[in-house]
């Protein structure tokens, strides 16, 4: 278990209960926002608050990964962890929040972890696989904890960077503002820091700036358009429960990138639930994939039509009118983009 530290510099040895509660709530909001953005909400975690150290006002908020929503064998869970940690979102956002050096260290840990997994056979001893699973959970915990600590203490302009998606930026700033707004009301708090080695806490005269509440994202002006292309995806984690909005399909596209997406093809779901079609390990689907393109880059992917599964033809492509009726605003009609195929 990894811990988020909130260290209150105080003139007397106490703080208001509201301040203590607000800091824990801010950490919880931040961890949840990072989980949703980095891992598609697939990580189920638990937060605990440890007793403060004797003679100090250090609040430790433990983050413990319990399991992944992508259920399966231990080996399947380990590979799901790899897919989640190796995503472009993890790498891009971690650079912004952690800075160059910590980000490089984490990325190297993920590479080393992938190598260990690839060298471990699927029929390895149960304790070996369990050890890999726990090691993967520890890396995810570290990503969530470092991201939380860094974002709570970051300058507001850092969290509003163009490289951080709008929704995540808003949630991180909101968490930060709630914490510092509460601290501003507590006259006993002179400074706050979020790292053990931080000798220069954020002083009280900066609380007001960080305590300003952000404006919600202007969704109506930046919903973005959908781009539709033909893509082939090797499935690494299927979803067999249609009415579960917390789960997304996971796979690898032609460029070797990991993708998280939903499938909205009703005909496909009917055949899948009727057990007319079946998935096996590494099944490949060809789909019409819609990607919502916003000002800050692609944020959402949905498969509107599943055309084939492991070479078995399932459906014809939808034309532009049909796609528009499903998606609304489309930047380009469906096209056979060969570059997207494996």
C-alpha positions in Angstrom: 0.0 0.0 0.0 1.3 3.5 -0.9 0.3 6.6 0.9 -0.5 10.2 0.1 1.0 12.6 2.6 -0.6 15.9 3.6 1.7 17.7 6.0 0.2 20.7 7.8 2.5 23.3 9.2 0.7 24.7 12.2 1.2 27.3 14.9 -0.5 25.1 17.5 -0.7 21.3 17.6 -4.1 21.0 16.1 -6.2 21.7 13.0 -10.0 22.0 12.5 -11.9 18.8 11.8 -13.2 20.3 8.6 -9.6 20.8 7.4 -8.7 17.2 8.1 -11.8 15.9 6.4 -11.4 18.2 3.4 -7.9 17.0 2.8 -8.9 13.3 2.8 -11.8 14.1 0.5 -9.5 16.0 -1.9 -7.2 13.0 -2.0 -10.1 10.7 -2.7 -11.4 12.9 -5.5 -8.0 13.1 -7.1 -7.3 9.4 -7.0 -10.7 8.7 -8.5 -10.1 11.3 -11.3 -6.7 9.8 -12.1 -8.1 6.2 -12.1 -10.9 7.3 -14.5 -8.5 9.0 -16.9 -5.4 6.8 -16.7 -7.1 3.4 -16.3 -10.6 3.8 -17.6 -12.0 3.4 -14.1 -11.0 -0.3 -14.2 -9.0 -0.2 -11.0 -10.9 -0.8 -7.8 -9.1 0.7 -4.9 -9.6 1.4 -1.2 -8.5 4.5 0.8 -7.7 4.4 4.5 -6.5 7.1 6.8 -3.6 6.2 9.1 -3.1 7.8 12.6 -0.8 10.8 12.4 2.7 10.4 13.7 3.3 11.4 17.3 4.0 15.0 17.7 3.2 16.0 14.1 0.3 16.9 11.9 1.1 14.6 9.0 -1.9 12.9 7.5 -1.2 9.7 5.6 -4.0 8.5 3.3 -3.3 4.9 2.1 -4.2 3.8 -1.4 -4.6 0.1 -1.9 -5.6 -1.6 -5.2 -8.0 -4.4 -4.5 -8.7 -5.8 -7.9 -9.5 -5.0 -11.6 -13.0 -4.9 -13.0 -11.6 -6.9 -15.9 -12.0 -10.2 -14.1 -10.3 -13.4 -15.2 -7.4 -15.7 -14.3 -4.4 -14.3 -12.5 -2.5 -14.3 -15.8 -5.3 -12.4 -17.5 -5.3 -9.8 -14.7 -1.5 -9.4 -15.1 -1.8 -8.8 -18.8 -4.7 -6.4 -18.2 -2.4 -4.4 -15.9 0.2 -4.2 -18.6 -2.4 -2.9 -21.1 -3.6 -0.2 -18.6 -0.1 0.9 -17.5 1.3 1.0 -21.0 -1.3 3.4 -22.4 -0.5 6.8 -24.0 -2.5 8.6 -21.3 -0.4 7.2 -18.5 2.8 8.3 -20.2 1.6 11.7 -21.3 -0.2 12.7 -18.1 2.5 11.3 -15.9 5.1 13.6 -17.6 3.0 16.6 -16.9 2.2 15.7 -13.2 5.4 14.0 -12.1 8.0 15.9 -14.1 10.6 14.4 -16.4 12.7 12.3 -14.0 10.0 10.6 -11.9 8.1 9.9 -15.1 11.1 8.2 -16.7 11.6 6.1 -13.6 8.0 4.9 -13.7 8.0 4.3 -17.4 11.2 2.1 -17.0 9.5 0.2 -14.2 6.6 -0.5 -16.5 9.0 -1.7 -19.2 10.8 -4.0 -16.8 7.5 -5.3 -15.5 6.3 -6.1 -19.1 9.6 -8.0 -19.7 9.0 -10.1 -16.6 5.4 -10.9 -17.6 6.4 -11.8 -21.2 9.0 -14.2 -19.8 6.5 -15.9 -17.5 4.5 -18.8 -19.1 0.8 -18.9 -18.7 1.1 -22.2 -16.7 3.7 -20.8 -14.2 3.3 -21.7 -10.6 0.4 -19.9 -8.9 2.6 -18.1 -6.3 4.8 -16.8 -9.2 1.7 -15.4 -11.0 0.4 -14.0 -7.7 3.7 -12.2 -7.1 3.4 -10.6 -10.6 -0.1 -9.5 -9.8 0.9 -7.9 -6.6 3.9 -6.2 -8.2 1.6 -4.8 -10.9 -0.8 -3.5 -8.2 2.1 -1.7 -6.5 3.1 0.1 -9.7 -0.6 1.2 -10.2 -0.7 2.4 -6.5 2.5 4.4 -7.0 1.1 6.0 -10.2 -2.1 7.0 -8.3 -0.3 8.2 -5.2 2.4 10.2 -7.0 -0.1 11.7 -9.3 -2.3 12.7 -6.3 0.6 14.2 -4.3 1.9 16.1 -7.3 -1.5 17.5 -8.4 -2.6 18.6 -5.0 0.6 20.6 -4.6 0.9 21.8 -8.2 0.6 25.4 -9.4 -2.9 25.9 -10.8 -1.5 26.7 -14.2 0.2 23.3 -14.3 -3.1 21.5 -13.8 -4.7 23.7 -16.5 -2.0 22.7 -19.0 -3.2 22.0 -22.6 -1.8 18.4 -22.3 -4.2 17.5 -19.5 -7.7 16.6 -20.7 -10.5 19.0 -19.7 -12.4 16.7 -17.4 -9.3 15.6 -15.5 -8.0 19.1 -15.2 -11.3 20.2 -13.7 -11.4 17.4 -11.2 -7.8 17.9 -10.1 -8.3 21.7 -9.7 -11.6 21.2 -7.9 -9.9 18.8 -5.4 -7.1 21.2 -4.9 -9.4 24.2 -4.4 -11.5 22.3 -1.8 -8.4 21.4 0.2 -6.9 24.9 0.2 -10.2 26.6 0.7 -10.7 24.7 3.9 -7.1 25.4 5.0 -7.6 29.1 4.4 -10.5 29.0 6.9 -8.3 27.4 9.4 -6.2 30.2 10.9 -3.9 27.7 12.6 -2.5 26.3 9.3 0.6 28.2 8.1 1.7 25.9 5.3 1.0 22.6 3.5 3.4 20.1 1.8 2.9 16.8 0.1 6.3 15.2 0.1 8.4 13.9 2.9 11.5 15.6 1.6 9.8 18.9 0.9 11.5 21.5 3.2 9.6 24.4 1.7 5.8 24.0 2.2 3.3 26.0 0.3 2.9 29.1 2.4 -0.4 30.5 3.6 -0.2 33.5 1.3 -0.7 31.1 -1.7 -3.7 29.3 -0.3 -6.2 31.8 -1.8 -4.9 31.3 -5.4 -5.1 27.5 -5.0 -8.5 27.8 -3.3 -10.2 29.5 -6.3 -12.8 27.0 -7.7 -12.4 26.1 -11.4 -15.1 26.6 -13.9 -16.7 23.4 -15.2 -15.6 22.3 -18.7 -17.7 24.0 -21.4 -19.0 20.8 -22.9 -21.4 22.4 -25.3 -18.6 24.3 -27.1 -16.2 21.5 -27.2 -18.1 18.2 -27.6 -15.9 17.5 -30.6 -16.6 15.6 -33.8 -16.4 11.9 -34.4 -13.9 10.4 -36.8 -14.8 7.0 -38.1 -12.3 4.4 -39.5 -12.0 0.7 -40.1 -9.8 -0.9 -37.4 -8.6 -4.3 -36.5 -8.2 -4.9 -32.8 -6.7 -7.9 -31.0 -8.8 -8.3 -27.9 -6.9 -8.6 -24.6 -9.9 -8.2 -22.2 -13.4 -8.7 -23.5 -16.6 -7.5 -21.8 -19.5 -9.9 -21.6 -21.9 -7.7 -19.5 -23.5 -5.1 -21.8 -25.2 -3.2 -19.0 -21.9 -2.4 -17.1 -20.8 1.2 -17.9 -17.8 0.8 -15.7 -16.2 -1.8 -17.9 -14.6 -1.2 -21.3 -13.2 -3.5 -23.9 -9.4 -3.6 -24.1 -7.2 -4.5 -27.0 -4.2 -3.7 -29.2 -4.5 -1.9 -32.6 -2.4 -2.1 -35.7 0.2 0.3 -34.3 0.7 -1.8 -31.2 -1.1 0.8 -29.0 -3.5 -0.2 -26.3 -7.1 0.9 -26.8 -10.1 1.1 -24.4 -13.5 1.3 -26.1 -17.2 0.5 -25.8 -19.2 -1.6 -28.3 -22.7 -0.1 -29.2 -23.5 -2.6 -32.0 -26.9 -4.1 -30.8 -26.8 -6.9 -33.4 -23.3 -8.0 -32.2 -24.5 -8.0 -28.6 -27.6 -10.1 -29.4 -25.5 -12.7 -31.1 -22.9 -12.7 -28.3 -25.4 -13.1 -25.5 -27.2 -15.8 -27.5 -23.8 -17.6 -27.7 -23.9 -17.6 -31.5 -20.3 -16.2 -31.5 -17.5 -16.9 -29.1 -14.2 -15.3 -28.1 -10.9 -17.1 -27.6 -7.6 -15.9 -26.2 -6.3 -13.2 -28.6 -9.5 -13.0 -30.8 -9.3 -10.4 -33.5 -12.3 -8.2 -34.5 -12.6 -5.7 -37.3 -14.8 -2.8 -36.4 -16.0 0.6 -37.5 -14.3 2.6 -34.7 -15.6 6.1 -33.9 -13.1 8.4 -32.1 -14.4 11.6 -30.6 -11.8 14.3 -31.4 -11.8 17.3 -29.1 -9.5 20.4 -28.8 -7.2 18.4 -26.5 -7.1 15.2 -28.6 -9.0 11.9 -28.8 -10.9 11.2 -25.6 -13.5 8.5 -26.4 -13.7 5.5 -28.6 -16.7 3.4 -29.5 -17.1 0.5 -31.9 -20.3 1.3 -33.8 -20.3 -1.9 -35.9 -18.5 -5.2 -35.5 -17.8 -6.4 -39.0 -15.9 -9.7 -38.3 -14.6 -11.9 -35.5 -11.6 -14.1 -36.2 -12.3 -14.0 -39.9 -16.0 -14.8 -39.5 -18.0 -12.1 -41.3 -20.7 -10.6 -39.0 -22.0 -7.5 -40.7 -21.7 -4.9 -43.5 -20.2 -1.5 -42.9 -22.7 1.3 -42.0 -22.9 4.2 -44.5 -22.5 7.8 -43.6 -26.2 8.4 -43.0 -26.5 5.5 -40.6 -23.3 6.6 -38.7 -24.7 10.1 -38.4 -27.9 8.8 -36.9 -25.9 7.1 -34.2 -23.1 9.6 -33.6 -24.5 12.9 -34.6 -21.7 15.2 -35.7 -19.2 13.3 -37.9 -16.0 14.8 -39.2 -15.5 12.3 -41.9 -17.6 9.4 -43.3 -16.5 5.8 -42.7 -13.4 5.0 -44.6 -11.2 1.9 -45.0 -8.1 3.3 -43.4 -5.6 0.5 -44.2 -3.0 2.1 -41.9 -5.2 1.1 -38.9 -5.2 -2.6 -39.8 -2.8 -5.1 -38.2 
